[in-house]
């Protein structure tokens, strides 16, 4: 089993699990991760997701057990550099990357598909593929410039060099840098807070709009914000959120993400 799946307190923890090869990406891991994401998206009892790796690494990159044929010619009809059929940004719940160890190549680009990233301070990071005769994958040429800006993205993608968690933060890649053994607990703490205190439909619409804004004008964003407000205002959760705050009690949400209309719906 290359991916472990656990649910507790409304939080799904997805763990990349090939510890014998530092969770190197291979052996059907992409399909297994995609299936886990789809389960998270469809299950209303899952309110937030944490992606991590079995220690001591997050993901060491491509499985290079094939030696010189690791990046050999692939079937043009079936190969995709996207690597994961369903991405983290398509899950209608927040996905937090708890990067608790080295994240190299595809291991690093997988984190860029998540909404939030917590990095281990002493781990090593890099999109090293240009040093292996190929190039960055996993949508990294789309995600990284938008997360960290063009200058940082060019340095990371075109040099293929490695860096630690502190430099990752300086480059704008992650939101928190923590001691290695504190990364997963911190990510779970945030995920549990989201699961307990945020309205699921509000989060789903906000996430959808966040990932869409890069291709929208300000006027188009205003139209979508307005449309989503019309779906949320007057609904039971809009009343419950205010009453729970005023009455100083935990909210009891009724909205179900599985029944939400997308922008095209």
MOVEN-V333120 format. One record per residue. RES is the residue in three letters. PSI is psi in radians with two decimals (999 if undefined). Layout:
res=RES psi=PSI
res=RES psi=PSI
This chain:
res=UNK psi=2.08
res=UNK psi=-0.24
res=UNK psi=2.21
res=UNK psi=2.62
res=UNK psi=2.25
res=UNK psi=2.52
res=UNK psi=2.28
res=UNK psi=2.40
res=UNK psi=0.61
res=UNK psi=0.11
res=UNK psi=2.22
res=UNK psi=2.27
res=UNK psi=2.06
res=UNK psi=2.17
res=UNK psi=2.09
res=UNK psi=2.22
res=UNK psi=1.41
res=UNK psi=1.12
res=UNK psi=-0.46
res=UNK psi=-0.34
res=UNK psi=0.56
res=UNK psi=0.72
res=UNK psi=0.56
res=UNK psi=2.52
res=UNK psi=2.01
res=UNK psi=-3.05
res=UNK psi=0.67
res=UNK psi=0.25
res=UNK psi=-0.65
res=UNK psi=-0.79
res=UNK psi=-0.70
res=UNK psi=-0.70
res=UNK psi=-0.71
res=UNK psi=-0.74
res=UNK psi=-0.67
res=UNK psi=-0.74
res=UNK psi=-0.73
res=UNK psi=-0.70
res=UNK psi=-0.74
res=UNK psi=-0.70
res=UNK psi=-0.66
res=UNK psi=-0.35
res=UNK psi=1.97
res=UNK psi=-0.31
res=UNK psi=-0.24
res=UNK psi=2.10
res=UNK psi=-0.31
res=UNK psi=2.78
res=UNK psi=2.42
res=UNK psi=2.22
res=UNK psi=2.21
res=UNK psi=-3.02
res=UNK psi=2.67
res=UNK psi=2.19
res=UNK psi=2.65
res=UNK psi=0.12
res=UNK psi=2.83
res=UNK psi=-1.08
res=UNK psi=2.11
res=UNK psi=0.04
res=UNK psi=-2.77
res=UNK psi=2.53
res=UNK psi=1.97
res=UNK psi=0.46
res=UNK psi=-0.29
res=UNK psi=0.05
res=UNK psi=-2.33
res=UNK psi=-0.25
res=UNK psi=0.14
res=UNK psi=-0.77
res=UNK psi=0.68
res=UNK psi=3.00
res=UNK psi=2.34
res=UNK psi=2.84
res=UNK psi=2.04
res=UNK psi=-0.39
res=UNK psi=-0.38
res=UNK psi=-0.42
res=UNK psi=2.40
res=UNK psi=2.29
res=UNK psi=-0.20
res=UNK psi=-0.54
res=UNK psi=-0.65
res=UNK psi=2.01
res=UNK psi=-0.71
res=UNK psi=2.17
res=UNK psi=2.90
res=UNK psi=-0.60
res=UNK psi=-0.24
res=UNK psi=-0.20
res=UNK psi=2.28
res=UNK psi=0.49
res=UNK psi=2.71
res=UNK psi=2.38
res=UNK psi=2.08
res=UNK psi=2.18
res=UNK psi=2.00
res=UNK psi=1.53
res=UNK psi=1.55
res=UNK psi=0.19
res=UNK psi=-2.94
res=UNK psi=2.38
res=UNK psi=1.82
res=UNK psi=2.50
res=UNK psi=-2.17
res=UNK psi=-0.50
res=UNK psi=-0.64
res=UNK psi=-0.76
res=UNK psi=-0.47
res=UNK psi=-0.64
res=UNK psi=-0.51
res=UNK psi=-0.28
res=UNK psi=-0.17
res=UNK psi=2.90
res=UNK psi=-0.64
res=UNK psi=2.49
res=UNK psi=2.19
res=UNK psi=2.21
res=UNK psi=2.51
res=UNK psi=2.34
res=UNK psi=-0.75
res=UNK psi=0.03
res=UNK psi=2.95
res=UNK psi=2.46
res=UNK psi=2.71
res=UNK psi=2.61
res=UNK psi=1.58
res=UNK psi=0.07
res=UNK psi=-0.54
res=UNK psi=-0.29
res=UNK psi=0.01
res=UNK psi=0.13
res=UNK psi=0.13
res=UNK psi=-2.48
res=UNK psi=2.95
res=UNK psi=2.56
res=UNK psi=-2.85
res=UNK psi=0.59
res=UNK psi=0.31
res=UNK psi=-0.47
res=UNK psi=-0.17
res=UNK psi=-0.78
res=UNK psi=-0.83
res=UNK psi=-0.77
res=UNK psi=-0.54
res=UNK psi=-0.52
res=UNK psi=-0.83
res=UNK psi=-0.12
res=UNK psi=2.79
res=UNK psi=-0.71
res=UNK psi=-0.85
res=UNK psi=-0.69
res=UNK psi=-0.73
res=UNK psi=-0.74
res=UNK psi=-0.77
res=UNK psi=-0.83
res=UNK psi=-0.65
res=UNK psi=-0.41
res=UNK psi=-0.54
res=UNK psi=0.28
res=UNK psi=2.87
res=UNK psi=2.70
res=UNK psi=2.88
res=UNK psi=-3.11
res=UNK psi=-0.65
res=UNK psi=-0.72
res=UNK psi=-0.58
res=UNK psi=-0.71
res=UNK psi=-0.74
res=UNK psi=-0.56
res=UNK psi=-0.16
res=UNK psi=0.32
res=UNK psi=-0.56
res=UNK psi=2.86
res=UNK psi=-0.39
res=UNK psi=2.51
res=UNK psi=2.21
res=UNK psi=2.81
res=UNK psi=2.54
res=UNK psi=-0.77
res=UNK psi=-0.04
res=UNK psi=-0.13
res=UNK psi=-0.92
res=UNK psi=-0.81
res=UNK psi=-0.68
res=UNK psi=-0.71
res=UNK psi=-0.72
res=UNK psi=-0.64
res=UNK psi=-0.80
res=UNK psi=-0.73
res=UNK psi=-0.71
res=UNK psi=-0.64
res=UNK psi=-0.77
res=UNK psi=-0.81
res=UNK psi=-0.63
res=UNK psi=-0.57
res=UNK psi=-0.14
res=UNK psi=2.53
res=UNK psi=2.19
res=UNK psi=-0.71
res=UNK psi=-0.66
res=UNK psi=-0.77
res=UNK psi=-0.73
res=UNK psi=-0.79
res=UNK psi=-0.70
res=UNK psi=-0.74
res=UNK psi=-0.78
res=UNK psi=-0.74
res=UNK psi=-0.69
res=UNK psi=-0.81
res=UNK psi=-0.25
res=UNK psi=-0.38
res=UNK psi=-0.42
res=UNK psi=-0.38
res=UNK psi=0.18
res=UNK psi=2.67
res=UNK psi=2.86
res=UNK psi=-0.65
res=UNK psi=-0.66
res=UNK psi=-0.62
res=UNK psi=-0.78
res=UNK psi=-0.71
res=UNK psi=-0.71
res=UNK psi=-0.73
res=UNK psi=-0.74
res=UNK psi=-0.79
res=UNK psi=-0.74
res=UNK psi=-0.64
res=UNK psi=-0.67
res=UNK psi=-0.55
res=UNK psi=-0.52
res=UNK psi=-0.73
res=UNK psi=2.39
res=UNK psi=-0.18
res=UNK psi=2.80
res=UNK psi=-0.64
res=UNK psi=-0.50
res=UNK psi=-0.58
res=UNK psi=-0.76
res=UNK psi=-0.70
res=UNK psi=-0.73
res=UNK psi=-0.78
res=UNK psi=-0.72
res=UNK psi=-0.69
res=UNK psi=-0.82
res=UNK psi=-0.61
res=UNK psi=0.04
res=UNK psi=0.92
res=UNK psi=2.83
res=UNK psi=2.48
res=UNK psi=2.66
res=UNK psi=1.62
res=UNK psi=2.55
res=UNK psi=-0.41
res=UNK psi=2.49
res=UNK psi=2.12
res=UNK psi=-0.58
res=UNK psi=-0.36
res=UNK psi=0.10
res=UNK psi=2.53
res=UNK psi=2.37
res=UNK psi=3.08
res=UNK psi=-0.58
res=UNK psi=-0.15
res=UNK psi=999
